[in-house]
Amino acid sequence: MSRNQIGSEPVTSDSQQTSTDRPTLLSKCLKKKKLLWIVIFIIIVILVVTITTVIIKTKKTNKIKLSTVATETTDETAHEFTITVDNPTTQVQNKPKYNKWNEYGITIAGGNGHGDHLNQLLNPDGIYIDDNKAILITDNTNNRIVEWKYNAMEGEVIAGGHGAGHSQNQLYFPADVIVDKEKNAIIICDFMNGRVMRWFRQSQTNPEILISNIQCKGLAIDKDRSIYVSDFVRCEVTRWKEGDTVGTVVAGGNDNGDGLNQFSWPMKIFVDKDYSVYVSDWGNHRIMKWEKDAKEGIVVAGGNERGDDLNQLNYPDGLIVDTLGQIYIADSYNYRVMLWFEGDTNGSIVVGGNGRGDESNQLDNPTDLSFDVEGSLYVSDGSNHRIQKYEQCTE
């Protein structure tokens, strides 16, 4: 019995322990598996969150980069140089990207000696650059208007060219030219004939006289398509609306003199978007600004007698005013182009100023200025019988 009891007790004891331990081990195993799954789930969650965060940050970074590029592009576009605004008939000069031009010019019209061949000019005066970079030139002593298309080797006569005379198809020392885009016509200061002519570009055989009895030296057109004309003899600037038989005096008209309400032989003119009229007061060696309806002008450049100091001009001629009020002046007998800001005491030399001559960094009696859509400066280099182009410096 005791053997049996003694023998049976261990058996009974092991059996009970095994029976008790199995659920415990199973429970522990399940707990470990559960913990493992929890850990795996946490790792997966962390990975998902991390990846999502990286993607979001990358998108934001790319967005910022794209935004920065777009901003830079917008800023650059805003400074692009254009010659037309809302009204396509109005020539308006915006501020160029840079305020410096190459010292050495490129001859892009004429420059083949003086003469009347199609690759030559003879004392060119006023110029106009259209949107295609074609240059309209008043080829003064050849009594014609010549168009030089972009990169052309010679020009094409588009008005005059029949010798000096008074007929409708002739010109006599033309001084300036502008374009009326709406009518596809060129308007010409026919100086020695004492008239302003209009030649339709598609029908060059039917020119018409717009204004008679006027010694025109300069032309401008405003955003309403009114035409402004400087009268060299009457020392005044008049405005002409379509259909007018009598012009309205908007500047000068008080005889020849040096008062603020007078001019001494006015030359080229410019009209800005506010209808202010800028006038090259040739004999007074100054640039005058007449605001709309003003009774007298203000001196905005020169006016310190004739000379070659930076506060002086010497028979100024062509001029351009950009949207910031910066005034570019063909300082004819100083053989240079000046830049002046209204209110400044002195101007600065843009190109030329290296003495009178025909080298690529020299000018001889510059008479007019224009900009193309890229901001390159064009100068009518009168006594060198050529048109010079100065490209902008980018640094």
C-alpha positions in Angstrom: 0.0 0.0 0.0 2.7 2.3 1.0 4.7 1.4 -2.0 1.6 2.0 -4.0 0.9 5.2 -2.2 4.5 6.3 -2.3 4.6 5.3 -6.0 1.3 6.9 -6.8 2.0 10.2 -5.1 4.7 11.3 -7.4 2.7 10.3 -10.4 -0.3 12.2 -9.1 1.9 15.2 -8.2 3.6 15.4 -11.7 0.4 15.0 -13.5 -1.2 17.8 -11.5 1.9 20.1 -12.1 1.9 19.5 -15.9 -1.8 20.1 -16.1 -1.4 23.4 -14.2 1.7 24.6 -16.2 0.2 24.2 -19.7 -2.3 27.0 -19.5 0.3 29.2 -18.0 2.8 28.5 -20.8 0.1 29.0 -23.4 -0.9 32.3 -21.8 2.7 33.5 -21.7 3.1 32.5 -25.4 0.0 34.4 -26.3 1.1 37.4 -24.4 4.5 37.3 -26.2 2.8 37.0 -29.6 0.4 39.8 -28.7 3.3 42.0 -27.6 5.2 41.2 -30.7 2.2 42.2 -32.9 1.8 45.4 -30.9 5.5 46.2 -31.5 5.1 45.4 -35.2 2.0 47.5 -35.4 3.8 50.4 -33.7 6.7 50.1 -36.0 4.4 50.1 -39.0 2.6 53.2 -37.7 5.9 54.9 -37.1 7.1 54.1 -40.6 3.8 55.3 -42.2 3.9 58.5 -40.2 7.6 59.1 -41.1 7.1 58.4 -44.8 4.0 60.6 -44.9 5.9 63.4 -43.2 8.8 63.1 -45.6 6.5 63.2 -48.6 4.6 66.3 -47.2 7.9 68.1 -46.5 9.2 67.3 -50.0 6.1 68.6 -51.6 6.3 71.8 -49.5 9.9 72.2 -50.4 9.1 71.7 -54.1 6.2 74.1 -53.8 8.5 76.7 -52.1 11.1 76.2 -54.8 8.5 76.5 -57.6 7.0 79.5 -55.9 10.5 81.1 -55.7 11.2 80.4 -59.3 7.8 81.8 -60.3 8.5 84.9 -58.2 11.9 85.4 -59.8 10.4 84.9 -63.2 7.6 87.4 -62.4 10.1 89.9 -61.1 12.2 89.6 -64.2 9.2 89.8 -66.5 8.0 92.9 -64.7 11.2 94.7 -65.7 11.0 93.6 -69.4 11.4 96.5 -71.6 8.3 97.3 -73.8 7.4 100.2 -76.0 3.6 99.9 -75.9 1.0 99.8 -73.2 -2.8 99.7 -73.2 -3.2 101.8 -76.3 -1.1 100.1 -79.0 -0.7 103.4 -80.9 1.2 105.1 -78.0 4.9 104.8 -77.8 5.8 104.5 -74.1 9.2 103.7 -72.7 9.3 101.5 -69.5 12.4 101.4 -67.3 15.0 99.1 -68.8 16.3 96.1 -66.8 19.6 97.7 -66.3 20.9 101.3 -66.3 24.0 100.7 -68.2 24.8 100.1 -71.9 27.9 98.8 -73.7 30.3 101.6 -74.5 30.8 100.4 -78.0 27.9 100.7 -80.5 27.0 98.4 -83.4 26.1 100.0 -86.7 22.8 98.5 -87.8 21.8 101.0 -90.5 24.0 103.1 -92.8 27.6 103.4 -91.9 28.7 103.0 -95.6 29.6 106.6 -96.1 27.2 109.3 -97.0 25.1 108.8 -100.1 21.6 107.9 -101.5 22.1 104.2 -102.1 19.8 101.8 -100.2 22.7 100.9 -97.8 23.5 104.5 -97.2 22.1 107.4 -95.2 22.6 111.2 -95.4 22.3 113.1 -92.2 19.6 110.8 -90.6 17.5 112.6 -88.0 14.4 111.2 -86.3 14.0 107.4 -85.7 11.3 105.0 -84.6 11.7 101.4 -83.6 8.6 99.2 -84.1 7.6 96.0 -82.3 9.5 93.9 -84.9 12.7 95.9 -84.4 12.4 97.5 -87.8 13.8 101.0 -87.8 12.0 103.9 -89.5 14.5 106.6 -90.3 14.0 110.2 -91.5 16.9 110.2 -94.0 17.0 114.0 -93.9 19.1 115.1 -96.8 18.0 112.3 -99.0 14.4 113.6 -98.5 13.0 110.2 -97.7 11.8 107.9 -95.0 13.7 104.5 -95.0 12.7 101.3 -93.2 15.5 98.9 -92.2 14.1 95.6 -91.2 15.8 93.7 -88.4 19.2 92.4 -89.5 18.7 93.9 -93.0 21.8 94.9 -95.1 19.9 97.8 -96.7 16.8 99.9 -96.3 13.6 100.3 -98.2 12.1 103.7 -99.2 8.6 103.9 -97.8 7.9 107.6 -98.3 9.5 110.3 -100.4 12.6 109.4 -102.3 11.7 111.5 -105.4 14.0 114.4 -104.7 13.3 117.5 -102.7 10.0 119.1 -103.7 6.6 120.2 -102.7 4.5 117.6 -104.4 2.4 115.1 -102.4 4.9 112.3 -103.1 7.9 114.4 -102.1 9.6 115.4 -98.9 12.0 118.2 -98.2 14.4 117.7 -95.2 12.0 115.6 -93.1 12.9 115.9 -89.4 10.9 113.2 -87.5 8.6 110.2 -87.9 6.1 108.3 -85.7 3.6 105.5 -86.3 -0.1 105.4 -85.9 -0.7 101.7 -85.5 -4.4 101.9 -85.6 -4.4 103.4 -89.0 -1.2 101.6 -90.1 0.2 104.9 -91.1 3.4 106.9 -90.6 3.3 110.5 -89.7 6.1 112.7 -90.9 7.5 116.2 -90.0 8.1 117.5 -93.5 10.1 120.4 -92.2 11.1 122.5 -95.2 7.7 122.1 -96.8 6.1 123.4 -93.6 3.6 120.6 -93.1 2.9 117.3 -91.4 2.2 114.4 -93.7 0.5 111.0 -93.3 1.5 108.1 -95.5 -0.5 104.9 -95.2 1.9 102.0 -95.2 -0.2 99.8 -97.5 -0.8 102.5 -100.0 2.3 104.6 -100.3 1.0 106.4 -103.4 -1.8 108.4 -101.6 -0.1 110.5 -98.9 -2.1 113.3 -97.4 -1.4 116.6 -95.6 -2.5 116.5 -92.0 -1.3 120.0 -90.9 -0.2 122.9 -93.0 1.8 126.0 -92.3 3.9 124.6 -89.5 7.7 124.3 -89.3 7.7 120.9 -87.6 10.8 119.5 -85.9 9.3 117.0 -83.5 6.3 114.7 -83.3 4.6 112.7 -80.5 1.3 110.8 -80.1 -0.6 110.3 -76.8 -2.8 107.4 -75.7 -5.9 109.1 -77.1 -4.1 109.3 -80.5 -3.8 113.1 -80.4 -0.8 114.3 -82.3 1.7 116.8 -80.8 3.9 118.9 -83.0 6.8 121.2 -82.2 6.9 124.4 -84.3 10.5 125.5 -84.6 9.7 129.0 -85.8 6.7 129.9 -83.6 8.5 128.3 -80.6 5.5 126.3 -79.4 4.0 122.8 -79.2 0.5 122.2 -80.4 -1.9 119.3 -79.9 -4.1 118.1 -82.8 -7.1 115.8 -82.3 -8.6 113.9 -85.2 -10.5 116.4 -87.3 -9.0 119.6 -85.8 -8.4 122.5 -88.2 -6.6 124.5 -85.6 -4.2 123.1 -83.0 -4.3 123.8 -79.3 -1.1 125.3 -77.8 0.0 123.2 -74.9 3.6 124.6 -74.4 5.3 127.8 -75.3 3.7 130.1 -77.8 5.1 133.3 -76.1 7.7 134.2 -78.7 11.4 133.2 -78.7 13.0 133.6 -75.3 14.4 131.9 -72.2 11.5 132.5 -69.8 9.8 129.5 -68.3 6.9 130.1 -70.6 9.1 130.3 -73.7 11.3 128.3 -76.0 14.2 129.1 -78.2 13.7 126.8 -81.3 12.1 123.7 -79.8 13.1 120.4 -81.4 12.0 116.8 -80.4 9.2 116.2 -78.0 7.9 113.4 -75.8 4.4 113.0 -74.2 4.0 110.7 -71.2 0.9 108.9 -69.9 -0.2 111.9 -67.8 -0.1 114.1 -70.9 3.0 116.0 -69.7 5.0 117.3 -72.7 8.8 117.2 -72.6 10.5 119.5 -75.0 14.1 119.8 -76.2 14.6 123.6 -75.9 17.5 123.6 -78.4 18.6 127.2 -78.3 18.3 127.4 -74.5 20.3 124.2 -73.9 17.7 122.6 -71.6 14.9 120.2 -71.4 11.5 121.6 -70.4 8.5 119.7 -68.9 5.0 121.2 -69.3 2.4 119.4 -67.3 -1.2 119.2 -68.6 -2.8 122.6 -68.8 0.3 124.3 -67.3 1.0 128.0 -68.2 4.7 127.5 -68.0 7.2 124.7 -67.8 9.9 123.6 -65.5 13.5 122.9 -66.3 14.2 119.2 -65.8 17.7 118.9 -67.4 20.4 121.5 -68.3 19.5 125.1 -68.2 23.0 126.1 -67.0 24.1 127.7 -70.3 25.8 125.9 -73.0 28.7 123.6 -72.0 29.9 120.1 -71.5 29.8 119.7 -67.7 27.5 117.2 -66.2 25.0 119.9 -65.4 25.0 121.3 -68.9 23.7 120.5 -72.4 24.9 121.7 -75.8 22.0 121.9 -78.3 19.9 118.9 -77.1 17.8 117.2 -79.6 16.0 113.8 -79.3 14.7 112.6 -76.0 12.9 109.8 -74.3 11.3 109.6 -70.9 10.7 106.2 -69.2 8.0 105.3 -66.6 10.2 106.3 -63.7 10.7 109.8 -65.1 14.3 109.2 -66.2 15.1 111.4 -69.2 17.4 110.2 -72.0 18.8 113.0 -74.1 20.7 113.2 -77.4 23.2 115.9 -76.3 24.1 116.7 -79.9 27.1 119.0 -79.8 28.6 117.3 -76.8 28.5 114.1 -78.9 27.0 112.0 -76.1 23.7 110.6 -74.7 22.8 111.8 -71.2 20.6 110.3 -68.5 18.8 112.8 -66.2 16.3 112.3 -63.5 13.8 115.1 -62.8 15.1 117.1 -59.8 18.8 116.0 -60.2 21.4 118.7 -60.4 23.7 116.7 -62.8 23.1 114.1 -65.4 25.3 111.1 -66.3 26.7 109.9 -69.6 25.1 106.9 -71.1 27.1 106.5 -74.3 29.5 108.6 -76.3 31.3 111.5 -74.5 34.6 110.4 -76.0 35.0 113.3 -78.3 33.7 113.8 -81.8 34.4 111.0 -84.1 33.3 107.9 -86.0 34.7 105.1 -83.8 32.3 102.7 -82.3 32.5 104.5 -78.9 32.1 107.9 -80.4 29.2 110.0 -81.8 29.0 113.0 -84.1 25.8 115.1 -83.8 23.4 112.5 -82.3 19.9 113.7 -83.2 17.4 111.1 -81.9 16.9 108.1 -79.6 14.7 105.0 -79.3 14.6 101.7 -77.4 13.6 98.3 -78.7 11.5 95.8 -76.7 14.7 94.3 -75.2 15.9 97.6 -73.9 18.7 98.2 -76.4 19.4 101.8 -77.1 19.4 103.1 -80.7 21.0 106.5 -81.6 20.6 108.4 -84.8 24.3 109.4 -85.3 23.6 112.2 -87.8 26.9 113.4 -89.1 28.3 109.9 -89.2 25.3 108.9 -91.4 24.5 105.8 -89.4 22.2 104.3 -86.7 24.1 102.9 -83.7 22.7 100.2 -81.4 23.9 99.8 -77.8 23.1 96.6 -76.0 22.4 96.6 -72.3 25.1 95.5 -69.8 23.8 92.6 -67.7 26.2 93.2 -64.8 
